[in-house]
Amino acid sequence: MASDRKKLRPDEVLDLWVSRLIVWALILVILFPILAIITASLQKGAAFNTGALLPSPELFTLDNYRDLLTKTKFTTWIFNTFWMGTAIGVVQIALTITASYAFARLKFWGKKNGIRTLMILQMMPSFVSLAAIQFVAYKLHMANLFGYFIFTAGAGAWSIWLMKGYIDGIPRDLDEAAKVDGCTDWEVFIKIILPLSYPMMAVLFLFSFIGTFSEFIMASALLKQQNQYILLQGLRTFTANAFSTNWGRLSAAVVLASVPLAILWAFGQRYVTSGLTRGAVKG
């Protein structure tokens, strides 16, 4: 009942409102660049000259979106990014879940230090090996989307470590009960570990998919034709030089590319929460 609620002291009320103001201020700071990009995409001209968070009625236009879809290869870049992100995510999940199961449940020589070695190797910046990868790609005539897929679809040590922690949180009693019923290690993996690991698999797929949208270095080294560009490469073409950028088209492209990612993140958010929290129980 309302009469049974505890009445806040003046200092508690003050703390509550200060906390709210801080949260609102942080929300405005986060929303400011988003609103600025949306405003720029709806304004005439190629310069980023908007002085307000809302589009000016005098300068309002949809020409940037129309030109983006009709005068550039934006749809091709989005298509390339989507199917590459999906393919890379699926392969990385397949490699990650099998490797993680081996490290979490199986016994083999080198298991103790194997994942630590992977983590140490993963600490090396990716651009260190870029020259060697580019050399091999051109020698094997793989400087294309297929080559990009081959060179980026490997499982990462960080993903294996995270998935291993998640599998460690699954009770071993389930494995032992299945083996008593005659299941092999592979059957335990397929029938028990795999179905219970869907939340973490969804998390890693989401991270891998979004990572494809933000990848630029490897793509720039391997993809040289515009019809094979992925999104970030395509957005780079709107910048002619250090002093000339078509901000209208660039802003429109960013807005359109962000919509599917926002929808995907909204649907996958519950998997991120459950997957990461459970995976942090054991490591």
Secondary structure, DSSP 8 states (H G I E B T S, - for coil): -GGGS----HHHHHHHHHHHHHHHHHHHHHHHHHHHHHHHHTBSSSS----SSS--TTTB-SHHHHHHHHHS-HHHHHHHHHHHHHHHHHHHHHHHHHHHHHHHH---TTHHHHHHHHHHHHTS-GGGGHHHHHHHHHHTT--SHHHHHHHH-S--HHHHHHHHHHHHTS-HHHHHHHHHTT--HHHHIIIIIHHHTHHHHHHHHHHHHHHHHT--HHHHHH--SGGG--HHHHHHTTEEETTEE-HHHHHHHHHHHHHHHHHHHHHHHHHHHHHHHHHTS--
